[in-house]
Amino acid sequence: MRIASSLMRESAEPLEAYRCPFGIASLDTALSGGLARGRVHEFYAAEGDDAASAAGFALGVATGMADPGGTVLWLRVQRAARLGGVVQANGWAELGGAPGYGLVGVVPDVMALLRAGVDALRCTALGAVILEGWGAMRELDLTASRRLSLAAEKSGVPLLLLRHDATPVPSAAQTRWQVAAAPSRALPGNAPGGPTFDVTLLRQRSGPCGLDWRLEWDRDRRMFREAALSGAVVSLPAHRSAAGTEGDDRQVA
């Protein structure tokens, strides 16, 4: 159930063979073995208040895709840092990040973010790169998207593009996901459960799409697993919750 590189860098196989399986049969089957390294993967928050969940899910994926000892670089525009909040070290650690192997950078605007992203992807010492934007990001057109994709393919470093308050547009991404917060399962003593996500594979090059999963992050084992659909203790926003469902505040990563 843990995301881990199925092939290591010293393998003689081509970069396109590198896959990072989730360990969840239906998910890995849909992805032909897992998320491809050296590719761009997009993660869209389903609603405005799903920003923290989308960020948490993307971080869990990034830390799992990084080779052991590989640093995850998270680049954010100032607007994302202002609206989305500060990345906390304890939250990073609970989502699989290792101490000393995470870097966060804040840049003034989208153009600076795209330039920094291309430069970062040229560094093969990085385990994964996250680019976080907020809003339409019109500067991220097909040309810019292709430039990021080529840089990722050349280095083998995966790029996770994290989008908030945005509508999906054509791009060079290998996969596109929608992420929403989901009710968590109660722990013993009716304690809040682990971070839980409703994820939808919106698009995939040369593969199936339109598929949904409910995944739970296991803090102790540092892996995703399929979440149970009963025993929920946390409610969704009113416009997405089932009729008559009540609960405490939503759990997000």
C-alpha positions as CSV (number, residue, x, y, z in Angstrom):
1,M,0.0,0.0,0.0
2,R,3.0,2.2,0.2
3,I,4.0,4.3,-2.8
4,A,7.6,3.2,-3.6
5,S,9.7,3.2,-6.7
6,S,9.4,-0.1,-8.5
7,L,12.7,0.4,-10.2
8,M,15.8,2.2,-8.9
9,R,17.9,4.7,-10.8
10,E,20.8,2.3,-11.3
11,S,18.6,0.1,-13.4
12,A,19.5,-0.1,-17.1
13,E,15.8,0.2,-18.1
14,P,14.7,3.4,-19.8
15,L,13.2,6.2,-17.6
16,E,9.7,5.6,-19.0
17,A,9.7,2.2,-17.2
18,Y,9.9,3.7,-13.8
19,R,6.6,3.3,-12.0
20,C,5.7,4.1,-8.4
21,P,2.9,1.7,-7.3
22,F,0.4,2.6,-4.6
23,G,0.0,-1.1,-3.7
24,I,-3.8,-0.8,-4.3
25,A,-4.7,-3.3,-7.0
26,S,-7.5,-1.3,-8.7
27,L,-5.5,1.9,-8.7
28,D,-2.2,0.4,-9.9
29,T,-4.1,-1.5,-12.6
30,A,-5.6,1.7,-13.9
31,L,-2.1,3.3,-13.9
32,S,-0.4,0.4,-15.7
33,G,1.6,-0.3,-12.6
34,G,1.7,3.1,-10.8
35,L,2.5,6.7,-11.3
36,A,5.3,7.3,-13.8
37,R,8.4,9.0,-12.7
38,G,9.8,11.7,-15.0
39,R,6.4,12.9,-15.9
40,V,4.0,15.7,-14.9
41,H,1.0,14.9,-12.7
42,E,-1.7,17.5,-11.9
43,F,-3.7,17.6,-8.7
44,Y,-6.8,19.9,-8.6
45,A,-8.6,20.8,-5.4
46,A,-12.3,19.9,-5.9
47,E,-13.5,23.0,-4.1
48,G,-12.0,26.0,-2.5
49,D,-12.1,24.4,0.9
50,D,-10.3,21.3,-0.3
51,A,-7.0,23.1,-0.8
52,A,-5.4,21.6,2.3
53,S,-6.5,18.1,1.3
54,A,-5.2,18.5,-2.2
55,A,-1.9,19.7,-0.8
56,G,-1.7,16.9,1.7
57,F,-2.4,14.2,-0.9
58,A,0.2,15.7,-3.3
59,L,2.8,15.7,-0.6
60,G,2.1,12.1,0.4
61,V,2.5,11.1,-3.2
62,A,5.7,13.2,-3.7
63,T,7.4,11.8,-0.6
64,G,6.5,8.3,-1.8
65,M,7.8,8.8,-5.3
66,A,11.1,10.2,-4.1
67,D,14.0,7.7,-4.0
68,P,15.4,7.1,-0.4
69,G,17.4,10.2,0.5
70,G,15.8,12.2,-2.2
71,T,14.7,15.8,-1.3
72,V,11.2,17.0,-2.1
73,L,11.2,20.6,-3.3
74,W,7.9,22.4,-2.9
75,L,7.7,25.8,-4.8
76,R,4.7,28.1,-4.2
77,V,3.6,31.4,-5.5
78,Q,3.1,34.1,-2.8
79,R,-0.7,34.0,-3.3
80,A,-0.7,30.2,-2.5
81,A,1.3,30.8,0.6
82,R,-1.0,33.6,1.7
83,L,-4.2,31.8,1.0
84,G,-3.2,28.3,1.7
85,G,-1.2,28.9,4.9
86,V,2.3,28.0,6.0
87,V,3.7,24.4,5.5
88,Q,4.2,23.0,9.0
89,A,7.1,20.6,9.7
90,N,5.0,18.3,11.8
91,G,2.4,18.0,9.0
92,W,5.2,17.3,6.5
93,A,6.6,14.5,8.7
94,E,3.2,12.9,9.3
95,L,2.7,12.7,5.5
96,G,5.9,10.8,5.0
97,G,8.4,13.6,4.8
98,A,11.8,12.8,6.3
99,P,13.6,15.4,8.4
100,G,16.2,17.3,6.4
101,Y,14.7,16.1,3.0
102,G,12.2,18.8,2.4
103,L,12.6,22.3,1.0
104,V,9.9,25.0,0.5
105,G,10.4,28.0,-1.7
106,V,8.1,30.9,-2.3
107,V,8.3,32.9,-5.5
108,P,6.5,36.2,-6.4
109,D,4.4,35.2,-9.4
110,V,3.5,32.4,-11.9
111,M,6.3,33.2,-14.3
112,A,8.9,32.9,-11.6
113,L,7.3,29.7,-10.5
114,L,7.5,28.2,-14.0
115,R,11.1,29.3,-14.4
116,A,12.1,27.9,-11.0
117,G,10.2,24.6,-11.8
118,V,12.2,24.0,-15.0
119,D,15.5,24.8,-13.3
120,A,14.6,22.4,-10.4
121,L,13.7,19.6,-12.7
122,R,17.2,19.7,-14.2
123,C,18.6,18.7,-10.8
124,T,18.7,14.9,-10.7
125,A,19.5,15.0,-7.0
126,L,15.9,16.0,-6.2
127,G,13.4,13.2,-5.5
128,A,10.3,15.1,-6.6
129,V,9.2,18.7,-7.3
130,I,5.8,20.2,-6.4
131,L,4.7,23.5,-8.0
132,E,1.7,25.1,-6.3
133,G,-0.3,27.8,-7.9
134,W,-3.6,29.6,-7.2
135,G,-6.1,30.6,-9.7
136,A,-6.1,30.4,-13.5
137,M,-2.3,30.6,-14.1
138,R,-2.8,31.8,-17.7
139,E,1.0,31.8,-18.1
140,L,0.9,28.0,-17.9
141,D,-0.1,27.4,-21.5
142,L,0.6,24.3,-23.6
143,T,4.1,25.6,-24.5
144,A,5.0,26.1,-20.8
145,S,3.5,22.8,-19.9
146,R,5.4,21.0,-22.5
147,R,8.6,22.7,-21.4
148,L,8.0,21.3,-17.9
149,S,7.2,17.9,-19.2
150,L,10.4,17.7,-21.3
151,A,12.5,18.8,-18.3
152,A,10.9,16.1,-16.2
153,E,11.4,13.4,-18.8
154,K,15.0,14.3,-19.3
155,S,15.9,14.1,-15.6
156,G,13.5,11.4,-14.4
157,V,12.3,13.7,-11.6
158,P,8.5,13.7,-11.2
159,L,6.7,17.0,-11.2
160,L,3.4,17.3,-9.2
161,L,1.5,20.4,-10.2
162,L,-0.8,21.5,-7.4
163,R,-3.8,23.7,-8.5
164,H,-6.3,25.5,-6.3
165,D,-9.3,27.6,-7.5
166,A,-8.7,26.5,-11.0
167,T,-10.5,24.8,-13.9
168,P,-8.5,22.0,-15.7
169,V,-7.2,23.0,-19.1
170,P,-5.3,21.1,-21.8
171,S,-1.7,20.3,-20.8
172,A,1.2,17.9,-21.3
173,A,0.5,16.2,-18.0
174,Q,0.6,12.4,-17.8
175,T,-2.3,12.2,-15.3
176,R,-4.8,14.7,-13.9
177,W,-6.5,14.2,-10.5
178,Q,-9.2,15.8,-8.5
179,V,-8.9,15.7,-4.7
180,A,-11.5,16.4,-2.0
181,A,-11.6,15.9,1.7
182,A,-13.5,12.8,2.8
183,P,-15.0,11.6,6.1
184,S,-12.4,9.9,8.3
185,R,-13.0,6.6,10.2
186,A,-13.1,6.8,13.9
187,L,-10.2,5.4,15.9
188,P,-10.5,3.7,19.3
189,G,-12.1,6.0,21.9
190,N,-13.9,7.8,19.0
191,A,-10.7,9.8,18.2
192,P,-10.5,11.5,14.8
193,G,-9.2,9.2,12.1
194,G,-6.4,9.6,9.6
195,P,-6.5,12.0,6.7
196,T,-8.9,10.7,4.1
197,F,-9.3,11.7,0.5
198,D,-11.8,11.2,-2.3
199,V,-9.6,11.1,-5.5
200,T,-10.8,11.0,-9.1
201,L,-8.5,10.2,-12.1
202,L,-9.8,12.9,-14.4
203,R,-7.4,12.2,-17.3
204,Q,-4.6,9.9,-18.2
205,R,-2.6,9.7,-21.4
206,S,-3.2,6.4,-23.1
207,G,-5.1,5.0,-20.1
208,P,-8.5,4.8,-18.4
209,C,-9.9,7.8,-16.6
210,G,-13.0,8.9,-14.8
211,L,-12.3,6.4,-11.9
212,D,-12.7,7.2,-8.2
213,W,-11.1,6.0,-5.0
214,R,-11.4,6.8,-1.3
215,L,-7.9,6.6,0.2
216,E,-6.8,7.0,3.8
217,W,-3.3,8.0,4.9
218,D,-1.7,5.7,7.5
219,R,0.5,7.9,9.6
220,D,2.3,5.1,11.3
221,R,3.1,3.0,8.2
222,R,3.4,6.0,5.9
223,M,1.3,4.7,3.1
224,F,-2.1,5.1,1.5
225,R,-4.7,2.4,1.8
226,E,-8.3,2.0,0.7
227,A,-10.6,3.7,3.3
228,A,-13.5,1.9,4.9
229,L,-16.8,3.5,4.0
230,S,-18.4,3.1,7.4
231,G,-17.8,4.6,10.8
232,A,-17.3,8.1,9.5
233,V,-16.9,10.8,12.2
234,V,-16.2,13.8,10.2
235,S,-18.7,15.7,7.9
236,L,-18.3,17.1,4.5
237,P,-19.5,20.7,3.6
238,A,-23.3,20.9,3.3
239,H,-23.3,21.1,-0.5
240,R,-21.4,17.8,-0.8
241,S,-22.7,15.8,2.2
242,A,-25.3,13.2,2.1
243,A,-28.8,14.2,3.3
244,G,-29.1,14.0,7.0
245,T,-25.4,13.5,7.7
246,E,-23.9,15.4,10.6
247,G,-20.5,15.4,12.2
248,D,-17.6,17.3,13.6
249,D,-15.2,19.6,11.7
250,R,-13.7,18.1,8.5
251,Q,-10.4,16.3,8.7
252,V,-7.8,17.5,6.2
253,A,-4.2,16.7,5.8
